Amino acid sequence: MSSESQELTRIAKKSYGESISDGFRLFGKNWLKIIVPLTLFYVIYLFLKIFLLADLNWQGNVLGENIIGTIDPSNLTEADIAQLMNFLLFGLSVIFIDSIIYALFTALAMSSVSIYLYKKYLNLDTDFVQDIKKSFNSKLFVVLAILGLGIIDSYL
């Protein structure tokens, strides 16, 4: 068996308590290198949320105020119900887009940090910047660009 296979077998035979203590020890040694990329990706998410969803949130607020001002709750017509359903679907679509953006950047942040931590845990040679660069694939950026263009195109 190779030395890497023996190391993985040794790790697999650890108890739950040993694995948890190893995780806390690994976090204690590398917390700064973990927090910085996670924070960076969260800030990028916030900027995208502000720039991409601000107009949609504003339109939703205006639509909600118009509905409150024009609809009589005691006498609903089919047009009023259709307007309420449009407002509901609009709000849910904004929440859905926000959730997709958040999940995407959370996954990117976790994957960028996980490769570094895995190598660090196995005591392999690690370079923080190189490991984060390796975690990004060119195909991933193509998918992100397509999603971004689709979201921007939906505004036009």
Secondary structure as the mmCIF struct_conf table of DSSP 4:
data_model
#
loop_
_struct_conf.conf_type_id
_struct_conf.id
_struct_conf.beg_label_comp_id
_struct_conf.beg_label_asym_id
_struct_conf.beg_label_seq_id
_struct_conf.end_label_comp_id
_struct_conf.end_label_asym_id
_struct_conf.end_label_seq_id
HELX_RH_AL_P HELX_RH_AL_P1 SER A 3 ALA A 12
TURN_TY1_P TURN_TY1_P1 LYS A 13 LYS A 13
BEND BEND1 LYS A 14 LYS A 14
HELX_RH_AL_P HELX_RH_AL_P2 TYR A 16 THR A 70
TURN_TY1_P TURN_TY1_P2 PRO A 73 SER A 74
BEND BEND2 ASN A 75 ASN A 75
HELX_RH_AL_P HELX_RH_AL_P3 GLU A 78 TYR A 121
TURN_TY1_P TURN_TY1_P3 LEU A 122 ASN A 123
HELX_RH_AL_P HELX_RH_AL_P4 PHE A 128 SER A 135
HELX_RH_AL_P HELX_RH_AL_P5 SER A 138 TYR A 155
#
